[in-house]
Amino acid sequence: MINSNYKNSYYISQNAVSKPNFKGSSKDTSSNQANNEGLSSGAKWGIGLGLVALASVGVYLATKKKPDSKQVSEAIKHFSPAKNIDEAKNYAKKELGVEYVDDNLANLDMMNTVNEWIHKEKIYRKNETPNAVLFSKEERIDSPLGLIDEIEFNGNKFNCLKINVNFVEKFDDFLNQAYEHRLKQFIKKNDKNKYELINPEHSNYNLNKLIEKMNAHNEKSSYKEKMEIFNGISEAITYFNKIGKGEKATMSSFSHEDAFIHEIGHLLHSKKYKHYNDSAERKAIFKEFIDNKTHIAEEVSEYAKNSPLEFVAETYKKIRKGETLSDDVKKLYKEYDGPGGFPDEIPNIIYKEKPQNDKSWLIGAALLGSV
């Protein structure tokens, strides 16, 4: 029997985005910085500097303390997908310390993805992770996963990652819902039923990548591909809301891991923030946030405006992605006892995907980067 206290789930609300104001739009031309004929002198300098930076990263990695080999076996330094469900369950329990408390609704693709997420956090990030996974069918199809603060299973207590199978099985419905309620003011369907931007001035690399993935989606799309689209839509909503308010905006990068990293932010936050769970002061803190702090939270994302807890989880995700935060965001994150960054063994470097036709991308990969 499972007893749970289910508080945090990551979702895309159905509220419409702000009315568009095209005067505040900005165009990202990063994908056109180099032509197809050859490298400019600037691009060559970029590659040279990128190689130097990559070499510096190599020296850093070689000299920093590595994980104890007794704690991290050779078998799990590099994740290998399981070949069947039993193998996935045994790997999770033996190597990751994770219990699948109910896998009747799971499929192998989902389990391998979840195991890989947890593997990266435990082995490379050395972060605390959920130690149980539960697959369920939730009514909301726009909420793919969430964190259960505590469940009881077979006499033991767990922090549990809850995976919504309905999000996967009804993904086409989710995509249509997101389009109708959140994206339709900026994205349209053409006569071939393919998504495209209404205003080309809003075009940028990450948005074009999202639209491409939305159009490529089909019945064979993997769990990773569906999660990547979900996380991309979340970033697009924030981007479009800023444009709708007449602000200059750039859409953030996204990957299939973003929502999971958001939940890791919740888990780490719950260990140190005294008002994370119900307390006498919590109601007043939340009200003060809604009344006076949402203008800061919306710098991070639209979803961050929901509560101090969601603000922290969303900001943690941005920190993990290497994004620049304003002083106001940093101050508020500290006020709510937001969790810190990475352990000393792992450098805070995020590798960005190579933009098409941009041959000077190496310096960006070396200095910024998303693992």
C-alpha positions in Angstrom: 0.0 0.0 0.0 1.2 3.5 -0.8 0.5 6.5 1.3 1.5 9.8 -0.3 1.7 13.5 0.2 1.7 14.8 -3.4 2.5 18.5 -3.6 4.6 19.4 -6.6 3.8 18.8 -10.2 5.2 20.6 -13.2 2.6 21.6 -15.7 1.7 24.1 -18.5 -1.3 26.1 -17.5 -4.1 26.8 -20.0 -4.1 30.6 -19.5 -3.6 32.5 -22.7 -0.4 34.5 -23.3 -0.4 38.3 -23.2 -1.7 40.1 -26.3 1.2 40.4 -28.7 2.9 43.7 -29.1 5.3 43.3 -32.1 7.2 46.5 -31.3 9.2 44.9 -28.6 10.3 41.8 -30.6 13.9 41.0 -31.2 15.4 38.8 -33.9 18.1 36.2 -33.2 20.5 36.0 -36.1 23.0 33.6 -34.5 22.4 30.9 -37.0 23.4 33.2 -39.8 26.7 34.4 -38.5 28.8 32.3 -40.8 28.1 31.5 -44.5 28.4 28.2 -46.1 31.4 29.0 -48.2 34.0 29.1 -45.5 35.1 30.6 -42.2 35.5 34.3 -41.7 38.5 35.5 -39.8 36.3 36.2 -36.8 35.0 32.6 -36.9 38.6 31.3 -37.1 39.5 33.3 -34.1 36.4 31.9 -32.4 37.5 28.4 -33.1 41.0 29.1 -31.9 39.7 30.6 -28.6 37.3 27.7 -28.3 40.1 25.1 -28.6 42.1 27.0 -25.9 39.0 27.0 -23.7 38.4 23.3 -24.3 42.0 22.6 -23.4 41.6 24.6 -20.2 38.5 22.6 -19.4 40.5 19.4 -19.9 43.2 20.6 -17.5 40.5 21.5 -14.9 38.9 18.1 -15.2 42.3 16.3 -14.9 43.3 18.2 -11.8 40.0 18.3 -9.9 39.2 15.6 -7.4 37.4 12.7 -9.1 34.6 10.6 -7.6 35.8 7.7 -5.3 36.1 4.6 -7.5 34.8 2.5 -4.6 31.6 4.5 -4.6 31.2 4.7 -8.4 31.7 1.4 -10.1 33.0 1.2 -13.6 29.7 -0.4 -14.7 27.7 2.8 -14.1 30.1 5.5 -15.2 28.4 5.4 -18.6 24.7 4.7 -18.7 23.5 1.8 -20.8 19.8 1.3 -21.5 18.2 -1.8 -20.1 16.9 -4.5 -22.5 13.8 -5.3 -20.5 11.7 -4.0 -17.6 13.2 -6.4 -15.0 16.7 -5.3 -16.0 15.7 -1.6 -15.7 14.2 -2.3 -12.2 17.2 -4.2 -11.0 19.6 -1.6 -12.3 17.7 1.2 -10.6 17.6 -0.7 -7.2 21.1 -2.0 -7.2 23.1 0.8 -8.8 21.0 3.9 -8.1 19.2 3.0 -4.9 15.9 3.7 -6.5 12.7 1.6 -5.9 10.0 1.3 -8.6 7.1 1.2 -6.3 4.6 0.5 -9.1 5.6 -0.1 -12.6 2.5 -1.7 -14.0 1.9 1.3 -16.2 5.5 1.8 -17.2 7.1 1.0 -20.5 10.8 0.3 -21.1 11.5 3.6 -22.9 10.2 5.6 -20.0 12.1 3.6 -17.4 15.4 3.9 -19.3 14.9 7.6 -19.5 14.1 8.0 -15.8 17.1 5.8 -14.9 19.3 7.9 -17.1 18.1 11.1 -15.5 18.8 9.8 -12.0 22.1 8.3 -13.0 23.4 11.7 -14.2 22.3 13.4 -11.0 23.8 10.7 -8.7 27.0 9.8 -10.4 28.1 13.1 -12.2 26.3 15.8 -10.2 26.5 13.9 -6.8 23.0 15.4 -6.1 20.4 13.9 -3.9 17.6 12.3 -6.1 14.2 10.8 -5.6 14.7 7.2 -4.3 11.4 5.9 -5.6 9.5 6.2 -8.9 5.8 5.8 -9.3 3.9 5.6 -12.6 0.3 6.8 -12.6 -2.5 8.2 -14.8 -3.3 11.7 -13.8 -6.2 13.7 -15.1 -4.1 16.6 -16.2 -2.3 15.7 -19.4 -0.1 18.9 -19.3 1.6 17.7 -16.1 4.2 15.0 -17.1 5.8 14.5 -13.7 6.0 15.7 -10.1 7.6 15.1 -6.8 5.9 13.4 -3.9 7.5 14.7 -0.7 7.1 11.4 1.1 5.4 8.1 0.5 5.3 4.9 2.5 5.8 1.6 0.7 6.4 -1.8 2.3 7.1 -0.1 5.6 9.7 2.3 4.2 9.5 6.0 3.4 10.7 7.5 0.1 11.0 10.7 -1.8 9.1 9.8 -5.0 9.2 10.9 -8.6 5.7 10.6 -10.0 5.5 10.0 -13.8 2.2 10.8 -15.5 1.6 8.1 -18.1 -1.4 10.0 -19.5 0.9 12.7 -20.7 2.7 10.1 -22.9 -0.4 8.2 -24.1 -2.3 11.4 -24.9 0.6 13.5 -26.1 -1.3 14.5 -29.3 -4.1 15.9 -27.1 -1.5 17.8 -25.0 0.1 19.3 -28.1 -3.2 20.5 -29.4 -4.2 21.9 -26.0 -0.9 23.8 -25.7 -1.3 25.1 -29.3 -4.9 26.3 -28.8 -4.4 27.9 -25.4 -0.8 29.0 -25.3 0.8 29.3 -28.7 -1.8 30.2 -31.2 -1.2 33.9 -31.1 2.3 33.4 -32.4 2.4 30.1 -34.2 -0.1 28.9 -36.9 -0.7 25.7 -38.8 -0.2 26.0 -42.5 -2.1 24.3 -45.3 0.0 21.2 -44.8 -1.0 21.1 -41.1 2.5 22.0 -40.0 3.5 24.6 -37.4 5.1 27.8 -38.4 5.7 31.3 -37.0 3.1 34.0 -37.7 5.7 36.8 -37.5 9.2 35.9 -38.8 10.6 38.7 -36.6 10.1 36.3 -33.7 12.4 33.7 -35.2 15.4 32.5 -33.2 17.4 29.3 -33.0 15.6 27.7 -30.0 12.1 28.6 -31.2 12.9 27.2 -34.6 14.3 24.1 -33.0 11.0 23.7 -31.0 8.8 24.1 -34.1 10.9 21.6 -36.0 10.5 19.0 -33.2 6.8 19.7 -33.0 6.4 19.0 -36.7 8.6 15.9 -36.5 6.5 14.4 -33.7 4.7 11.1 -34.7 3.4 8.0 -33.1 6.9 6.6 -32.7 8.3 9.6 -30.8 10.2 8.6 -27.7 9.6 9.7 -24.2 12.7 11.9 -24.4 11.4 13.6 -27.6 8.0 14.3 -25.9 9.6 15.7 -22.8 11.9 17.9 -24.9 8.8 19.3 -26.7 7.1 19.9 -23.4 10.1 21.7 -22.0 10.5 23.7 -25.2 6.9 24.8 -25.1 7.4 26.0 -21.5 10.3 28.2 -22.6 8.3 29.4 -25.6 5.5 30.5 -23.3 7.8 32.6 -21.3 9.4 34.1 -24.5 6.0 34.9 -26.0 4.7 36.5 -22.8 7.7 38.9 -22.8 7.1 39.7 -26.4 3.4 40.3 -25.8 4.3 42.8 -23.1 6.6 44.7 -25.5 9.8 43.5 -23.9 13.0 42.5 -25.7 13.3 38.8 -25.2 15.4 35.7 -26.2 14.0 32.2 -25.8 16.0 30.0 -23.5 17.5 26.6 -24.6 15.7 23.4 -23.6 16.3 19.7 -23.3 14.4 16.6 -22.3 15.8 16.8 -18.8 14.6 20.3 -17.8 11.4 19.3 -16.0 13.3 16.6 -14.1 16.0 19.2 -13.0 13.1 21.4 -11.9 11.9 18.6 -9.6 15.5 18.1 -8.3 15.4 21.8 -7.4 12.2 21.1 -5.3 13.9 18.1 -3.6 17.0 20.0 -2.6 15.0 23.0 -1.6 12.7 20.9 0.7 15.8 19.8 2.7 16.8 23.4 3.7 13.8 25.7 3.5 11.9 25.7 6.8 8.7 27.0 5.2 8.7 24.4 2.4 6.0 22.4 4.1 3.0 23.8 5.9 3.9 26.2 8.7 2.4 29.1 10.5 4.3 31.6 8.4 3.9 29.9 5.1 0.5 31.3 4.1 1.7 34.9 4.7 5.0 34.3 2.8 3.1 32.9 -0.2 0.7 35.8 -0.2 3.5 38.3 0.0 5.1 36.6 -2.9 2.0 36.7 -5.1 1.3 40.3 -4.1 4.8 41.8 -4.4 7.3 39.4 -6.0 5.8 38.0 -9.2 7.4 40.8 -11.3 10.8 39.4 -10.3 9.7 35.8 -10.7 8.5 36.3 -14.3 12.1 37.3 -15.3 12.8 33.6 -14.8 9.7 32.1 -16.3 6.0 32.4 -16.5 5.6 29.3 -14.3 7.9 30.7 -11.6 5.1 33.2 -10.7 3.0 30.5 -9.2 4.6 30.4 -5.7 8.0 30.8 -4.0 8.6 27.1 -4.3 8.1 27.1 -8.1 10.2 30.3 -8.4 13.1 28.5 -6.6 12.7 25.3 -8.7 12.6 27.3 -12.0 15.6 29.4 -10.9 17.5 26.3 -10.0 16.9 25.0 -13.5 18.2 28.2 -15.0 21.3 28.0 -12.8 21.9 24.5 -14.0 21.6 25.7 -17.6 24.1 28.4 -17.0 21.8 31.3 -17.7 22.5 34.8 -16.4 20.3 36.0 -13.6 19.5 39.5 -12.5 20.5 40.8 -9.1 16.9 40.9 -8.1 16.4 37.2 -9.0 19.6 36.2 -7.1 18.5 38.1 -4.0 15.0 36.6 -4.0 16.4 33.1 -4.6 18.7 33.6 -1.6 15.8 34.9 0.5 13.9 31.7 -0.1 17.0 29.5 0.7 17.4 28.3 -2.9 19.8 25.3 -3.2 23.3 25.9 -4.3 25.0 24.9 -7.6 27.3 22.0 -8.4 29.8 20.0 -6.2 33.4 20.9 -6.5 34.2 17.8 -8.5 32.0 18.9 -11.5 32.7 22.2 -13.3 29.7 24.4 -13.9 29.9 24.1 -17.7 26.9 23.6 -20.0 27.4 22.7 -23.7 25.0 24.3 -26.1 23.8 22.5 -29.2 25.6 23.6 -32.5 23.4 26.1 -34.4 22.9 25.2 -38.0 25.2 27.1 -40.5 27.1 28.7 -37.6 30.7 27.4 -37.8 32.0 29.6 -35.0 30.0 27.6 -32.4 33.0 25.9 -30.8 33.8 28.9 -28.5 30.3 28.9 -27.3 30.4 25.2 -26.5 33.7 25.5 -24.7 32.7 28.4 -22.5 29.0 28.0 -22.0 27.4 24.8 -22.8 23.9 21.5 -21.8 25.0 18.2 -20.6 
